[in-house]
Amino acid sequence: MGRVTVRRPVLRIAADGTTRRPDALAAEEPLEIRVDGRPLSVTMRTPGHDVELAHGFLLTEGVIHDREQLSSARYCDSPGPDGRNTYNVLDVVLAPGVQPPDSSVTRNFYTTSSCGVCGKAALDSVRLSTRHSPSADPLTVTAETLVGIPDQLRAAQRVFDATGGLHAAGLFSGDGELLVVREDVGRHNAVDKVLGWALLAQRVPLTGCVLMVSGRASFELVQKAAMAGVPVLAAVSAPSSLAVDLAAEQGITLVGFLRGRSMNVYTRAERIVTKDIAG
C-alpha cells in the first residue's frame, strides 16, 4: 500500500492485559494543487490518485468542465527532510484559452481533511453554477438496488480494512453496477477522486449514475455532485439542512441513512421505485 498506510507503535489496553505492537494507520499528508505554477489550494489527503483528485477538484470548483481543458499534470520537486521528493505538490497546466481560477470563488490555500468548505470567501461563492445540471436526468432507481449499494462500497474499502480510518466514495450505475471506489481521510477528497476518475474517463456528465458516500451528506458533497451532473447522491448517515436545500435547488435525489433495508429520501423521491423494498 506504500504511503497510503503507515505503521506506528501503540499500547493496547484490554481486559486481558496490555500489549505493545505496531498499528497500521491511514496516511495523511498535505497536497498543494497549483494551476499554471500558482498555488491554488492545500488539502490534507491520503496519498494516491492525486491527478484524479486535482481534476475532480477543478471540476467541482468550476474551473474546468472537460478533460481537454487541462494540458498536463505533474509533480513538482518538493523534498522532505531526507531530501527525497515527497510528491506533495502537483502542478496542473490549463489548456490554451482556459481562464484561470477566479480568486473570488476558490478556496483559501488550506482546507482540512474534514471540511472542504472551510476557507471559502463567502457562502454565496459556494453556489457554483453547473454546466451539467442533473435536474432533468430521467434516471429511476429501484429501492432494492439502493439497499445493496452500501455493502458493495464497504467490500471495496481495502485500506479501511487495514486501518479503520478512511472515508469512501463510490460511483454506481443506475442498476447497481460498481464503477469506481476511492478512499481518503477526507470525504470531499474521496468524492473529488471519483469525479476526477470520471472526468479523465470522459464520463462527465454522470447521467444515470448514483454517487454513494460512506459518511454524512454535506452541502459541499451535494455541490460536487451537481457540478458533475450526478442525479442521485446517497449517504450512510444524515444530510445537513443546507445539503437538502441545495439538492432540491439542483434537482438531485438525496438519500440519507441508507442502512440495511431502509433509507430516507429527502428530495426528488420520484426517482426511487419503492414497490420491491419489502422483506
Salt bridges, closest charged atoms under 4 A:
ASP23 OD1 - ARG21 NH1 3.70
GLU29 OE1 - ARG3 NH2 2.29
GLU32 OE2 - ARG34 NE 2.47
ASP50 OD2 - ARG45 NH2 2.81
GLU52 OE1 - HIS49 ND1 3.54
GLU52 OE1 - ARG182 NE 2.69
GLU61 OE2 - ARG107 NH1 2.70
GLU61 OE1 - LYS120 NZ 2.65
GLU68 OE2 - ARG67 NE 3.33
GLU144 OE1 - ARG261 NH2 2.57
ASP161 OD1 - ARG154 NH1 2.77
ASP184 OD2 - LYS193 NZ 2.68
ASP192 OD1 - LYS224 NZ 2.85
GLU220 OE2 - ARG107 NH2 2.26
GLU220 OE2 - LYS224 NZ 3.76
GLU249 OE1 - ARG127 NH1 2.79
GLU270 OE2 - ARG268 NE 2.36
